[in-house]
Every structure is written in structure tokens, then in C-alpha cells.
């Protein structure tokens, strides 16, 4: 089954400390985050197993990184998936906080 763009919504839930990806109104993915000064730590991302392999996690991470850039913050990609995404998409490398 393909995923239509109009069925997808992604938002930052500041109160819960996570980005949420919804498909047809159902939350099927999330990325936890913690803000520490000017750095946003992303320790964990997940997608519901039945929705794996459709590129949803990548769309969620791209949204997170774009949102972090829009806020003029840096990212600590503690989640291995986020770190791998940044390695594959070097246009986000400038967001990585210095170790």
C-alpha cells in the first residue's frame, strides 16, 4: 500500500517532548527530543512495525532536522537512525553540535 502525502501529518509536540508522525490521524511514528540550551538531543525514533519500509521514518527525521534548523538550534543525533540519516544527507551535517 502506498502512502499519500495528504494522509501524512508531522508536528512537534512540545509538551510531550516528541515529534509525531500521523497517518490518517493515527500516530504511527515518533522522535523523542530534549532541549539542552541551543542543542536538541534526539535519543530515540520509532515507527509502528506495520508501517515500516515506506520511508516514513526518513520523512519524520527530515521534518525534525528542518524544524531544528528553522529554530536556529543544533542537534545531538544520539539515535542511530538519525545519525545515519545525517551521514546519508550531508546537507544536515552543519546542524550537528560539536562533541
N, C-alpha and C positions, 0 to 999 in steps of 0.2 A: 504494500500500500504506500503510495506517495504522500508526502506531507505538503499541503498547500500553504503558501505564505500567509494567507488570510486567516488560517486556523491557528497560527502561532502568535503568542504574545510573550514578551520578556520584559520584566520590570525589576527594579531594585526595591526590596522590602527592607527599608532601613530599620524598622522596629525589630524584625526577626533576624537581621544581620545576614541576609542572603539575597542573591539574585534568583528569580524564579522564572522558569520557562513553562508556559501553559500551552496545551494543545487542545483546542475546542473547549477551553475553560478549565480543563483538568491539569493540575500541576504534574508534569512528567519529568522535570529536571530542576536542579538547584545547584547553586555555588555559594557555599558559606563564605562570609568575609568578616574581617575585623579591621577596624581602622586604628592605626597607631601613628599619631601625628600626621605626617604627609604621605604615609605609606598604607596601602591596603593589602593586608595579608589574605590570601585565598588558600585555605588549607585543604579544602575538600569540594569536589564536584560529583554529582551523580545524575544519572538518567535512569528512569524506570526500565528494567531489562526488556520489556516487550517493545520498547521504542528505540532500542539500540541499533546501531548501524545505519541510521538515517541522517546523520550529520547534525543532529540536534545539539549534542554537547559542544560541538565546534561553534555553532551559532550562539550558544549561550556564552561561551568563553569570549568570543569576539565582541558580544554586547558588553560584557563586563569590562574588557580592556578599553573599549571605546568610551564607556562611561567614566572609567578612571582617568583616561586622557582628558575628557571634557571637564573634569573637576580639577585638572592640573595637579594630579596626585601621581604617586609612584606605586608599583605593585611588587609584592613579595610572592612569587608563584610557588608556594610550598606544595601545592597539589601537583603530583607528577603529570597529570593531563594538561594542566595549564602551562607548566614549564615546557612540555613537549610542543604544545601549540605555539608558544613564543619562538621556540627553535625553528619550527617549520614556517613561521611567518615573521621574518626579521624586522618587518616594519613596526613591530611592537617591542623590539629589544630595548629601545630607548626608555621605556617605561619601567624597566626592572631596577629596583632600588639597589644601591651599592651594598655589598655584603658587609 
